[in-house]
Amino acid sequence: MRQVGAIALNTFKETIRDRVLLVIVVFALAMIVAALWLASISLGETARMMQDFGLVAVTAFGVIVAVFVAGTLVRKEVEKRTVFVLFSKPVRRGEFIAGKFLGLSATMAVVLAGMGLFLFLLTLAVAGVASWMLLAATALVYLQILVVMAVTIFFSTFSSALLASVLGICVFAAGQLSHNVLSLSRLGEGKVLQGLSWFIYLLIPNFSAVDIKPGVVGESTAAWGDVAAWGGYLVAYAVVALALASLIFGRREF
């Protein structure tokens, strides 16, 4: 565990210096402009529009930063050959993967916390009201990003950094639509189609199940029991992705 902690801390320091402040500043400026624009054109729906637009922006910024950083975490160490220095010490490859993931997770926690808190305060200042569920929605966006990071790291163990990042984005996009997969089974009565639909449904992380944006803007009530259950599923999904990444990385020859 000491090795994992050391790798995680080093990864956090490395990523926090390069990207976090820039991302938050750019997001803050974009949201200030958007907030002023939304306040000027909305008819009594300022808070709703700001929160809806803001959560989309938080998700987009977070996913883009996460996948492109996660895609380079392993490849960069291999290309720089710093892995040889690490593996000459009592550091196992699984510990290396875990440390990298935990370090980037801490970085993304800072990014998402900064963006979510800024959005909350900005909505409160401009619209005069902000829902606490906005912060809960930000936390669930963070959970989705952790899964995307784990999947991207998995892809990066056997592909290029760019391809891993692109595949990570594809998985995130597919996860937003995975609940529609089961509707395919209703188009016919074939057992093969139904079985294939369920296989794809379980293979692709169901991010829409933990999306509570409709609850934030008052369109529906969040079913917290279901959200908790699917949240546990996403945690397990990330663990499996990291375990597979460790297995593949452990078999690689350098």
N, C-alpha and C positions, 0 to 999 in steps of 0.2 A: 504493500500500500504506500510505502514511502516513495518508491519509484514513480508510482502513478501520480501522487501528489506533486512531486517535483516536476514531472513532465507537464501536468495540468497548469501549474503556476507559471512555468516558463511560456507555455502556449498562450495563457491569458495575458501576460505582460507583452508578448510579441504582437498579438492581435489588437489589444486595447490601444497601443500606441499609434497604430497605423490607421484605424478605421472608425472607431466608435465616435469620437468627437466630431469628425467630419460628417458622418451619417446623421447624427442628432442635429447638428447645425443646419444642414441642408433640409432635413425634415421640418425643423422649426420654422425656417424661412418660408418653405412651401405652405405650411399650415397657416401661418400668419396671413399670407396673401389670400389663401383659399377661404379662411375664416372671414376676412373682411368682405370678400366677394359674396360669400354665401349669406352673410348678414344683410347685405344690401339688396339681394334679390328674393330672399325667402319671405313668405307671408306667415309669420308666427311659427315657423318650423325651423328656426335657426339651430336650436340644440339638436334636433333630430338629424338634420342634414349634415351638421358638423361631425356628429358622432359616427354616422354611417360612412361618410367620406373619409373621416379620419382613420377608422378601423381598416378600411381598404388600403389606405396609404401605409399604415403601420405594418400590415401583412405583406404588402408588396416590397417595402423597404427591407423588412426583416428577412424575407425569403431570398431576395437577391443577394444581400450581404452574406447570408448564411451559406448558400450553395456555392458561391464562388470562393469563399474562404475555406469551406470544408473540402472542396475539390482539390485545393492545393496543399492541404495540411500534410498528407502522407507523401504525395509526389514530390513536394519541395524538399523534404528531408532525404528522399531517395536520390534525387538529382544532385543535391549538394553533398551527398555521401556522408551526411552527419549521422545517418543511422548506423554506420559502422562504428562510430565512436560510442553511441548509445548501447549497441548490442555487444560491445566488448566488455561492458559492465554487466552486473547481474540484473539486466532488464529483459523481460520476456516481451515478445512481439504483441501479445494480447494486452500487456500493461501499457505498451506504447500507444496502441489504438485507444484504449480507455482513457489514458492521460490526455491525449489530443482532443478527444471528444469532450471530456469534462472541462478542459481549458476553454475551448470554444463555447461551450454551454454557458460558462460564467461570463464570457464576453457578450454573448447574445442576451443574457439576462440584464446586463447593464444597458445594452441598446434598447431592448423592449421596455424596460422600466423607465428609461428616460423619455422615450417616445410616448408611452402610455400616460405617464404623469403629465407631460407637457400638453397632450391632447385634452386630458381631463381639466387641467387648470385653464387652458385656453377656452374651452367650451364654457366653463363656469364664468370666466371673465366677460366673454362676448355675449353669450346667450342668457347668462344669469342662472343657469341650472345645468347640472351634469349628473348622470346616473352612475351609482357605484358599480353597476354591472359593466360599465365601460372598462373598469380596471380588471374585472373578472374575465371579460372577453379578451383583453390583452394577454392575460395569463394563459388562456387557452390557445391563443395564437402562438405563444411561446412554446407550448406543448407540441403544436403542429410543426413548428420550426425545428424542434429537437429531433423529431422523427425524420424530417427531410434531411437534416444534417447527418444522422446515422446512415440513412440510405445513400447519401452522396459519398460519405466516407467508404461505404461498402463498394460502390462502383469505382471509386478511385484506386482501390487495391488491385484492379486488373485492367484499368483503362486510363486514358489521358485525363488530366485535370479538367480540360474544357468539356470533354464528353461526359465526365462524371457530373459536372455542374449542370449541363443541359438535361441529363437524365434525371437529376434531382428536381429540376423545375417541372419536368414532365410528370414525375410521380406526384408532385404537389398538385398540379392541375388535374390529374386523373383522380386524386383523392377528393377533390372538391365535387366531382361528378360521380363518384363510385356508387352513390345510392340509387343512381338511375340504371345501374347495370341489371339489378334484379327485375326491372320492368321488362327487360328483354325476354325473360322466361315466360311472361304473360302473352307474348306474341304467338306462342305456339304451345303445344302440349308435349313436345318431345322431351324425353328424359335427358338426352344428351345436351340439349340447349339449356335445360334447367340446371344440370350439373355443372356445365361450363360457366353459367352465370354466377352460381354460388362460388365456384373456384376463383373467378376473377374478383368477385366481391370481397372475398377473404384475403386475396393476394394484395389487393390495392388498399392502402390505409384509408379508412373512412373519415376524412377530415370534416365532412359536412355534419357528422353526428355531434361534433363539439363546437359547432359554429353557433354562437348565441347572439349574433348581430340582430336578428329580428326581435329578440327579447330586449336588447339595449334600446332600440328605437321604438319599442312599445307595440310592435306588430303581433307579437305572440308571447306566451309565457314559457320560459325555459324549463324543460323537464330535467331537473338536476340529477335524479336517479339514473336516467339514461346517459346523461353527460358524464357522470362519474364512471359508469360501466365502460363506456367507450373510451374514456380517458385511460382507464386501466389497460384496455386493449392496445392503445397507442403506445403506452409505456412498454408493454411486452413486445410490441412490434419493433421498437427501437432497440431493445435488448437483443432480440434475435438478429437484427441487421448488424449490430456491432459484433455479435458472436460469429456470424458468418464472415464479416470483414477480418476478424482476428484469425479465423481458420485459414482463409485464403492468403492473407499476408504472411502467416506463419509458414506456409508451403512455398513461398517465393524464394528464388535463389538470387543472391546479390553478388 
